[in-house]
Amino acid sequence: MSFRKLGLGLAAATMLAGMALPAFAQDSVYVPLFTYRTGPFAGSGTPIADGMHDYLRMLNERDGGIGGVKLVLEECETGYDTKKGVECYEAVKGKNPVVVNPWSTGITLPLIPRASVDKIPILSMAYGLSASARGDIFPWVFNPPATYWDGMSMLIKYIGEKEGGLDKLKGKKIGFLHLDASFGKEPIPLLQELSKELGFEVALYPVAAQDMQNQSSQWLSARRDRPDYMIMWGWGSMNGAAVKEAVRSGYPIDKFYSVWWPGEDDARAGGAGAKGFKMLNWHAVGANFPAIQDIQKHVVDKGLSKAPKDKVGELLYNRGIYNSLLIAEGIAQAQKLTGKKVVTGEDVRRGMENIKLDPARLKALGLEGFTDQLVLSCADHNGHRAAFMQEWDGTKWVKISNPIEPMTDRVKGQLDAAAKDYAEKNAGWPKRSEACDKAS
Amino acid sequence: MIDMLFKVFIEPFLFMVEAPDLLIQTLWEGLVSGVLYALIALGFVLIFKASGVFNFAQGIMVVFAALILVGLYEKGVPAFLALILAALAMLVLAMVVERVVLRPLVNQPDIILFMATFGLTYFLIGFGELIFGGSPREMITDQLFLPQGTTEIDAFGGSIRFQHLDIAAAIIASIMIGLLAVFFSKTRIGRALRAVADSHKAALSVGISLNQIWVIVWFAAGIVALVAGIMWGARSGVSFSLQIIALKALPVLILGGFTSIPGAIIGGLIIGIGEKIGEFYWGPLVGGGVETWLAYVIALLFLLYRPQGLFGEKIIERI
């Protein structure tokens, strides 16, 4: 092939690419979904990926997208691996994504400094850096509806109430079984502060990723330490294995609590002995909502979903729906604020600061009663909403408490200090220059 | 300083004496883990003896075999038929590996074969996820008549819990190890295996079929993987993270030697018991989580005195 032909070929390819790009940019909004359907964390990652995809796909199929603009959905497989997650980010950032969902605290942390530079909002829904709830310091990061620190404070508050008051925790021992990674370590500073303040003892049981299914040592140690309560911060196959080991080791299962990440499969793994296992949650389980029935009609029944039919409505599937609900609301609000149909990452950042998911809005979206209301603002990127406790009855989750508000009085000061500390330690951390909308 | 020395050298032993029930429980847990590590290590040893190759794919073979079993059962195949079909699938895998991976690479440097097993690992991960998906599954424990339940014995002012499944796992793994040890040390195939391990060319020259030996050995490693997958799967579920546990066999191999079946057994027990004892009694001194690396420390300490491993062959190079 001559250089002349090669040159002509390249020129033609460039022209074609140039023609295709504006068509993509003008008619659609690009939403990459970081997922993990493979590897040791696929058990948690797959149903969430299905829920995220199916809700947005339903909007495309039923409504033609959002505000008349189709959503271009593209999954990038991270395998819950930070390196691969950052590679996914680098791969998608040139395609003008309106938001990125890392679905891993480990991936979120290196993306936080990049978000403001690349003008791409990061949505780390109820995970990631707790301190990023401060919108004035982290204008490009959103972690609603509650931080890990909120979650930990809710668990301690609930346990305290079980004991007859927070003061009754004095002298008690609380075991903390956690994945030995950024995610699992995130609430430890707050837990240790609360232990000093309230007088309970903490026993840490880290579980290395390679030992997620080999936890007999941790549960033997728990037998030695005799913690009055166990709190778990697990993910992937760690959760099911922990429930199994708790049952095996004879730990009283009704004293075993978790943050909001186990699913039905994890509880089922413990068999009949898992009855009484408890976890926090903030949204409904089940498919009895008009929006989810639309997913079944427009996506699942048409074979456009990867989810098995019987998994639609399970806890982690609905968690994925909640995540996409936030994305969709961010885009819709951005369209409303800017008057544009095809919005950018900068617009969606503004849109997310104006999210107001009140009961009327949830009803309009076909999700009445699905979750508590959520209002985000320029200053508050989290909402610090209440969660509730649910218990495994042997076959399904049963809600057993009223909303548990986070201990804001104890968490806020530490969260503010952590946010300031982050900005100081990261030299040159930019002061917020993004204007706040009036409504937010 | 004295306080630290006390915590390291005195306190753990005092605690062992004060709470012997917990010591026995820890030893038991270590023993069960150790037997299972030994079983996995045996799969590595068999293939290494036959081909001089460290089979990196042994871990994913554990997952693959267990997923075939559970997957077939979920498709309606009766449990024991699924077990037979899973074993046959491992035979097919052995034949395919011999034909597609090993035969074209005969007499290539060992590192080439090692890298080929890397390729095999990632192929099996992808192929497995394509067929079975990434979600964890429950092992069909009841259907295989594996015992459930617990026997709790009150002793030494406390109690010791024995899971029936663990007892079964230890017995089945021990029988499996014994049978394989006899098969490969007392039979004609075993002698042929040792000949192949010494020299491919010399074995070929005396009429040993290299291809046949490789199929037999990979099939045996596949059966070992299936049994290991059933036992680990019954303990903690079947998922792709089981392949990482299989890498726990590495320190076992360092300790026991890559070519020794007794080494794999003794090494497995030392690592299994050592890591549980270390985590339980000394782990709290450094915030826990020592189990992950302690196995390697134990193996390396042994290597200082026996570089060839406990039962490995001493290599003398003439210069």
Contacts between the chains, C-beta under 8 A, distances in Angstrom:
chain1	res1	chain2	res2	distance
A	36	B	134	7.7
A	37	B	129	7.4
A	37	B	133	7.4
A	37	B	134	5.0
A	38	B	125	7.3
A	38	B	129	4.9
A	38	B	134	4.9
A	38	B	240	7.2
A	39	B	134	6.8
A	39	B	240	5.8
A	39	B	241	7.7
A	40	B	239	6.5
A	40	B	240	5.6
A	40	B	241	3.2
A	40	B	244	6.7
A	42	B	129	7.6
A	42	B	133	7.7
A	42	B	134	2.7
A	42	B	135	6.3
A	42	B	136	7.8
A	42	B	239	7.5
A	42	B	240	6.7
A	43	B	134	7.1
A	43	B	135	5.2
A	43	B	136	4.2
A	43	B	239	6.0
A	45	B	134	7.3
A	46	B	133	6.9
A	46	B	134	5.5
A	46	B	135	5.4
A	47	B	135	7.9
A	180	B	289	5.5
A	204	B	287	6.0
A	204	B	288	5.9
A	205	B	288	5.9
A	206	B	287	7.1
A	206	B	288	5.3
A	206	B	289	4.0
A	207	B	289	7.7
A	208	B	289	6.0
A	208	B	291	7.5
A	208	B	292	4.3
A	209	B	241	7.8
A	209	B	244	7.3
A	210	B	241	7.9
A	210	B	244	4.3
A	210	B	245	7.1
A	210	B	247	7.0
A	210	B	248	7.9
A	210	B	292	6.3
A	211	B	245	7.6
A	211	B	291	6.3
A	211	B	292	6.2
A	212	B	241	5.3
A	212	B	244	7.9
A	213	B	232	7.1
A	213	B	235	7.8
A	213	B	236	4.0
A	213	B	237	6.6
A	213	B	239	7.0
A	213	B	241	5.4
A	213	B	242	6.1
A	213	B	245	6.0
A	214	B	33	7.2
A	214	B	236	6.9
A	214	B	245	5.5
A	214	B	248	7.6
A	215	B	236	7.5
A	216	B	29	4.8
A	216	B	33	6.8
A	216	B	276	7.2
A	217	B	29	7.5
A	217	B	275	7.3
A	217	B	276	5.7
A	217	B	279	4.1
A	217	B	280	6.4
A	217	B	283	7.4
A	217	B	291	5.2
A	218	B	288	7.5
A	220	B	22	7.6
A	220	B	25	6.5
A	220	B	26	5.9
A	220	B	29	6.0
A	220	B	276	7.0
A	220	B	279	7.8
A	220	B	280	5.5
A	221	B	279	7.1
A	221	B	280	6.1
A	221	B	283	6.8
A	221	B	284	7.3
A	221	B	288	6.9
A	223	B	22	6.9
A	223	B	25	7.3
A	224	B	19	7.6
A	224	B	22	5.9
A	224	B	280	6.8
A	236	B	239	7.9
A	236	B	241	6.9
A	237	B	136	5.3
A	237	B	236	7.7
A	237	B	237	6.3
A	237	B	239	4.4
A	237	B	241	4.7
A	240	B	136	6.2
A	240	B	236	7.7
A	240	B	237	5.2
A	241	B	236	4.3
A	241	B	237	6.2
A	244	B	235	7.5
A	244	B	236	5.9
A	244	B	237	7.1
A	245	B	236	7.5
A	248	B	150	7.5
A	248	B	161	7.9
A	248	B	163	5.8
A	249	B	161	7.1
A	250	B	150	7.4
A	250	B	152	7.6
A	250	B	161	6.0
A	265	B	135	7.0
A	265	B	136	6.6
A	268	B	138	7.3
A	269	B	136	7.8
A	269	B	138	6.5
A	269	B	237	5.5
